[in-house]
């Protein structure tokens, strides 16, 4: 900015008169630290001007910085004054002052001119800054402080009487840039008041850095973690909101967002969470807007709830806490649905009764299997007709007939069910190929494909009839290992999933598979040439397959065999097989089922309650499979009407 002359003699040469208006020739820069008349020493630190004038500076990291639009703080004659105040994280600046002012807004001055002096550029930026606050000394000892400046600066601290004393005098000058060090200072641990006055009055650079050296360290820039706007450690801890108490089913994940509030500005926080399992506090990631996300799986049931503690610590060491209890329960046995071996062509009354049973038991969601019998086909001059051979008096039924019967079941269920009821209907066949089925079966690719097409057509009809709010159809196959080779079963599954959207349930067994818990991916053998990998492939690993284990035996072996399948899949592919539904046949057996492999007095007519306990107990015995228990939702008992 062009300035009037400051009392130069009239006899000075015209050239000097013309150039006497810029700061370099006028000696118009600071020659000492800012005076207390300009910036009084006020503790707590207080804003001097602007909308926050006379208000204390909130506790935060950094130093209060006062920016002036001239090189000598305040000079009314040259329209130099305090422009603004802010909190800077530390003093580590390198500015380009050769053209526009890097810190002072264009409409607030801060530009000097050469007024024709050929030794200088046309114009350049000038400014001065005063930083004040508290240096957090980590421990008692000897320290040195350093200012690196272009063009000059001073560092002041308080003596024992609380009077400001200059510990670094770096008056510098127009062409100065360099280091100025304090003498060795004996400092006590804690926060010490500091004030740095700085000016820049010549191009092209403006540099200001505050460094220190501790008892056993080299000089380094003083970081923002060691600079504060308050003399005392803040006393306000964060207010943390992590949510209330919750009950989870074993194996489920606790997932929720949380947040915290802290009025300290420019502060930093760290978070931990103790899940209550004995491992202690773990790091917790903090996100923007002072938020965090909790995600943890609980796989063990215990008498006392888990106490979750979320801790947020600010840079002053203040600790904010929020805690809540997590109660973990075993998956509760739901009311059982009624699956059926199809022994009649009239399924409407069975569908209606299922709706009434769900209403009576308060069951809102369920799954049933309609077991139409072994996969079969009939060849005639008109072409092959695929279908199933049922049980009892029901002979072969083709897919068209089965479709009609399933629709009767669905419509009757829909009309009798409550508005918020929902039933998944698994339309089932089987792989029976051994002597029980006269060594004849169509458990092959084409049958699987035709069966999937039937299920897709039923679902389209459900959509067209506007029934889908209460009903969904899936495929199903009773894959029992003794009934066919794994190759036949896999062939049928491949055919089924070749149809887009082909979802099906394997409501079979894992016969002959180990009842022990695998600890590796060794592909152990099961019955009839099957291996663990084969059972996993047809019940889960194939996209679209879901297991519906038969838990018929009263000794619990079948639950343990399915656990082995799940564990093998985990060790092979990193994911245990989950189970959403189990099947019993108490109603179908009616007390008359037995098996030669069972001990005397045991049957295959498990009650739903006993089967549920077997399955939950088997999965709970291993941490890996216990983690799948939250998937277990349905129980269905098959009947033979």
VENDAJO-V767718 format. One record per helix or strand. SS is the DSSP state (a for helix, b for strand). FROM is the first residue (numbers start at 1). LEN is the number of residues. Records with the same first field share a line. If there is no record, write none. Layout:
SS=FROM-LEN, FROM-LEN
//
This chain:
a=14-6, 23-4, 76-3, 106-3, 224-3, 348-14, 399-18, 435-3, 445-20, 486-12, 527-3, 532-10, 557-17, 586-4, 608-13, 623-4, 629-3
b=46-1, 56-1, 61-1, 63-6, 75-1, 80-1, 82-7, 92-5, 111-3, 123-3, 127-11, 141-10, 152-7, 164-7, 178-4, 185-3, 190-11, 205-9, 220-2, 227-2, 239-3, 246-4, 253-9, 269-6, 282-3, 286-2, 291-7, 306-9, 319-11, 337-5, 365-14, 385-5, 396-3, 422-9, 471-8, 504-3, 525-1, 531-1, 545-6, 581-4, 634-6
//
